């Protein structure tokens, strides 16, 4: 039961300083991949926003699920418009969000523009994204927008039975099954393909022949499952999650932080992959780095401080990881996100044949990164 604690707890949840200053992209209907066609293997050239301005739309996938879609915007479509604004109420659902006073909402901007026209020159590969347990569809919005800025359509669907709201109220589904969530990812892909047809919001922009599955936390487990079970998927990427099963001969990349309590078996799980595989391990970092919620988390007036004052404790499943990667002494979040972004874009482009083969994926690229990284490749065609 909530009792009288609901209002102060919800107020405290809004104290997260949510936004990292993200690089602006340049806009325009450039060729797929935009700049970067001449990038070499040892250049960390994808560690910032790409050449496209980014549009964003919210789709009602079905009665229970909403999808946030980030996509390359048409040239000039963002002129005079403001970046999209989110706040913590996106994590709460309509009923709980209504309890939050306007004065306690903390809006944050993401480098994307609401409901602008999609770029129509060329077609863009699709990235289906799955958020983690206790997350929501826009918790990684800055990263997803920056991926889209390199010429990709990125779709992130809420999982209501795993959202922050459900975990907070102790009604989250206890028996998480990545195969169930992979079905939702496939349904999201179906919708994006439909929106790419005549009359859709992405008409002429969708390359349904090049698809990636990606996720953070347990969403990374969903990406493993979608790679295994949906023949349309070409490549998988997991942020801060590993799964003890092989995905076959499809390329798969794991990006993890060395201080992450969610990935203690990362080396052993990586060794089970038999297809072209890459493992990126970021030093002095943690689980929450790819999200938008680190800033302000531990400040005197931040989320955890307000929860302490309300005599409320987060569920252990959240409390165990929410500080991880956000604490003083951890790698600065912008540097960590630059590493995640670079390797994600490099892997996608390589899998889809955009630019030079292996661009940004050479073993010596670690010397060009803004943070210390241990990088391993296996079963790559030219790895000897």
Secondary structure in CASP SS format (residue, H / E / C, confidence):
PFRMAT SS
TARGET T0000
AUTHOR 0000-0000-0000
METHOD secondary structure of the structure
MODEL  1
X C 1.00
X C 1.00
X H 1.00
X H 1.00
X H 1.00
X H 1.00
X H 1.00
X H 1.00
X H 1.00
X H 1.00
X H 1.00
X H 1.00
X H 1.00
X C 1.00
X C 1.00
X C 1.00
X C 1.00
X C 1.00
X C 1.00
X C 1.00
X C 1.00
X C 1.00
X C 1.00
X C 1.00
X C 1.00
X C 1.00
X C 1.00
X C 1.00
X C 1.00
X C 1.00
X C 1.00
X C 1.00
X C 1.00
X C 1.00
X C 1.00
X C 1.00
X C 1.00
X C 1.00
X C 1.00
X C 1.00
X C 1.00
X C 1.00
X C 1.00
X C 1.00
X C 1.00
X C 1.00
X C 1.00
X C 1.00
X C 1.00
X C 1.00
X C 1.00
X C 1.00
X C 1.00
X E 1.00
X E 1.00
X E 1.00
X E 1.00
X E 1.00
X E 1.00
X E 1.00
X C 1.00
X C 1.00
X C 1.00
X C 1.00
X C 1.00
X E 1.00
X E 1.00
X E 1.00
X E 1.00
X E 1.00
X E 1.00
X E 1.00
X E 1.00
X C 1.00
X C 1.00
X C 1.00
X C 1.00
X C 1.00
X C 1.00
X C 1.00
X C 1.00
X C 1.00
X C 1.00
X E 1.00
X E 1.00
X E 1.00
X C 1.00
X H 1.00
X H 1.00
X H 1.00
X H 1.00
X C 1.00
X H 1.00
X H 1.00
X H 1.00
X H 1.00
X H 1.00
X C 1.00
X C 1.00
X C 1.00
X C 1.00
X H 1.00
X H 1.00
X H 1.00
X C 1.00
X C 1.00
X C 1.00
X E 1.00
X E 1.00
X E 1.00
X C 1.00
X C 1.00
X E 1.00
X E 1.00
X C 1.00
X C 1.00
X C 1.00
X E 1.00
X C 1.00
X C 1.00
X C 1.00
X C 1.00
X C 1.00
X E 1.00
X E 1.00
X E 1.00
X E 1.00
X E 1.00
X E 1.00
X E 1.00
X C 1.00
X C 1.00
X C 1.00
X C 1.00
X C 1.00
X C 1.00
X C 1.00
X C 1.00
X C 1.00
X C 1.00
X H 1.00
X H 1.00
X H 1.00
X H 1.00
X H 1.00
X H 1.00
X H 1.00
X H 1.00
X C 1.00
X C 1.00
X C 1.00
X E 1.00
X E 1.00
X E 1.00
X E 1.00
X E 1.00
X E 1.00
X C 1.00
X C 1.00
X C 1.00
X C 1.00
X C 1.00
X C 1.00
X H 1.00
X H 1.00
X H 1.00
X H 1.00
X H 1.00
X C 1.00
X C 1.00
X C 1.00
X C 1.00
X C 1.00
X C 1.00
X C 1.00
X C 1.00
X C 1.00
X H 1.00
X H 1.00
X H 1.00
X H 1.00
X H 1.00
X H 1.00
X H 1.00
X H 1.00
X H 1.00
X H 1.00
X H 1.00
X H 1.00
X H 1.00
X H 1.00
X H 1.00
X H 1.00
X H 1.00
X H 1.00
X C 1.00
X C 1.00
X C 1.00
X C 1.00
X C 1.00
X C 1.00
X C 1.00
X C 1.00
X C 1.00
X C 1.00
X E 1.00
X E 1.00
X E 1.00
X E 1.00
X E 1.00
X E 1.00
X E 1.00
X E 1.00
X E 1.00
X E 1.00
X E 1.00
X C 1.00
X H 1.00
X H 1.00
X H 1.00
X H 1.00
X H 1.00
X H 1.00
X H 1.00
X H 1.00
X H 1.00
X H 1.00
X H 1.00
X H 1.00
X C 1.00
X C 1.00
X C 1.00
X C 1.00
X C 1.00
X E 1.00
X E 1.00
X E 1.00
X E 1.00
X E 1.00
X C 1.00
X C 1.00
X C 1.00
X C 1.00
X C 1.00
X C 1.00
X C 1.00
X C 1.00
X C 1.00
X C 1.00
X C 1.00
X E 1.00
X E 1.00
X E 1.00
X E 1.00
X E 1.00
X E 1.00
X E 1.00
X C 1.00
X C 1.00
X C 1.00
X C 1.00
X C 1.00
X C 1.00
X C 1.00
X C 1.00
X H 1.00
X H 1.00
X H 1.00
X H 1.00
X H 1.00
X H 1.00
X C 1.00
X C 1.00
X C 1.00
X C 1.00
X C 1.00
X E 1.00
X E 1.00
X E 1.00
X E 1.00
X E 1.00
X E 1.00
X C 1.00
X C 1.00
X C 1.00
X C 1.00
X H 1.00
X H 1.00
X H 1.00
X H 1.00
X C 1.00
X C 1.00
X C 1.00
X C 1.00
X C 1.00
X C 1.00
X C 1.00
X C 1.00
X C 1.00
X C 1.00
X C 1.00
X C 1.00
X H 1.00
X H 1.00
X H 1.00
X H 1.00
X H 1.00
X H 1.00
X H 1.00
X C 1.00
X C 1.00
X C 1.00
X C 1.00
X C 1.00
X C 1.00
X H 1.00
X H 1.00
X H 1.00
X H 1.00
X C 1.00
X C 1.00
X C 1.00
X C 1.00
X C 1.00
X C 1.00
X C 1.00
X C 1.00
X C 1.00
X C 1.00
X C 1.00
X C 1.00
X C 1.00
X H 1.00
X H 1.00
X H 1.00
X H 1.00
X H 1.00
X H 1.00
X H 1.00
X H 1.00
X H 1.00
X H 1.00
X H 1.00
X H 1.00
X H 1.00
X H 1.00
X H 1.00
X H 1.00
X H 1.00
X H 1.00
X H 1.00
X H 1.00
X C 1.00
X C 1.00
X C 1.00
X C 1.00
X C 1.00
X C 1.00
X C 1.00
X C 1.00
X C 1.00
X C 1.00
X H 1.00
X H 1.00
X H 1.00
X H 1.00
X H 1.00
X H 1.00
X C 1.00
X C 1.00
X C 1.00
X C 1.00
X E 1.00
X E 1.00
X E 1.00
X E 1.00
X E 1.00
X E 1.00
X C 1.00
X C 1.00
X C 1.00
X C 1.00
X C 1.00
X C 1.00
END
